[in-house]
Amino acid sequence: MSCLRAPWASYLTPKLSISKRFQKPLASPFFCLNSASDSPELVTTGSQNSLRLILHDSLESAGIDTRHARSAREEFRQQVARLTKIDAETSITISRGADLARTALHIAAEDDSLVSHSSVPLPVEAFVERLDDLSMEFCSLYLPPSEAPPEVFLGNLDRFFYVHKGFCRTEMMSDARALYLHSVLTCRSGSAVMLSLIYSEMLKTLRVCGFLDFDAEIYYPSDFFSLPSGYQRQKSKFSDQPHILTSKSLLVEILRNLKDAFWPFQYGHPSSLFLRAAYAANHVFAPIISGESNSKSYGGLEMASAKAAQHRLGRGVWTNARFGDMRRALAACERLIILGTELEELRDYAVLLYHCGHYEDCSEYLKLYQSARMSAPYVRDEFEEDIVKKLEARVNLILAEKGWSKQTFHESFWNSTEPWKLNPRWIKNDKLRAYGRRIADAGFRIRLVVK
């Protein structure tokens, strides 16, 4: 069973939601680079500069069903399209633009589909109703009198959320469930950004129902231990500004947490995911960092980690967040590109495409990153830029090599990373072959090999 799949079957019974979240149908946007901007952003359909996001197409070409993942991604796109520039910079406690809870649940639904291969999509609406039920339960148990000051109201809300319901903060790397909203609602343990999201949804529901008559804000902690808490906006200080989450910053934080947790190369450079992946390519294949020897510049731990990561990528050994997950890392990168954050997302996505064997797409993203980086006003990291150029040169050499075949390594890559997918060619006995197919259809993740 996937770490994403929680015991939510008992919540599948349809109920009338307390506060229906209105969704206006929108055209599906896609990503391109706006030459007048410093970062990628979404534009309307019709641009000639669109880029292909390859994860779903690549999986489908390898025979993997991506219907639920595509549907969840489309819902994510529609929610992101509702974020105007003003809405993106608005506090998460204000109901404007995208439905943040629904957007986070669609992120979880896509990742759940990619990993669990379930024939049933994640029940997004059931978890939306659970958020509404939290607010209604607070009203029935902890709602103070109408004349109570804001401090009492928010104190009761904190007591209800953290003491009565038992929500707590946990380390993201120790449990991948802390990164997904539906799992946090089920297990009541999550990251600071997920707790802030649930807290803000309760505040918005209470305001819609008429129980909250003052402006409240959420203090988002910057340390690793504190809990998000509410306070009255009129009493806020200038020093509180960095601790306020906006709609876009919340989504970026959610996606970057997923990207960090599931990055396939967990060891190496402490602050740059790109350098970790570049070092892995440097150790496993041939050097792309000139003047650096595998045996001299790096210790045995880094070399062993790089080779172990490549081994896992080639055999689909997925255990927990500490060992990474190429699919979820690619999905997080693609959603960050759709969201339109920093240019470095193009570069990080490109290096993952390199490891997957999508050399042509990798080359396109590296070229786009290089051209956009040239006009960027901020200071560049010369060391990272030098490695980007060397990686681009290596990709060009691979594409120019006469013996390189378009038999597409990426198809065999995904096929080799299906530890639960039974290949009938491995089974010579007809009876065992039929039995193995029944087991595979039942969802058991085994590999049966008969010599």
Buried (B, 14 or more C-beta within 10 A) or exposed (E): EBBBBBEBEEBEEEEEBBBEBEEEEEEEBBBBBBEEEBBBBBBEEEEEEBBEBBBBEBBBBBEBEBEBBBBBBEBBBBBBBBBEEEBBEBBBBBBBBBBBBBBBBBBBBBBBBBBBBBEEBBBBBBBBBBBBBBBBBBBEEBBBEEEEEBEEBBBBBBBBBBEEBEBEBBEBBEBBBBBBBBBBBBBBBBBBBBBBBBBBBBBBBBBBBEBBEEBBBBBBBEEEEEBBBBBBBEEBEEEBEEBBBBBBBBBBBBBBBBBBBBBBBBBBBEEBBBBBBBBBBBBBEEBBBEEEEBEEEBEEEBBEBBEBBBEBBEEBEBEBBEBBBBBBBBBBBBBBBBBBBBBBBBBBBBBBBBBBBBBBBBBBBBBBBBEBBEEBEEEEEEEBBEBBEBBBEBBBEBEEEEEEEEEBEBBEBBBBBBEEBBEBEBBEEEEBBEEBEEBBEEEEBEBBEEE
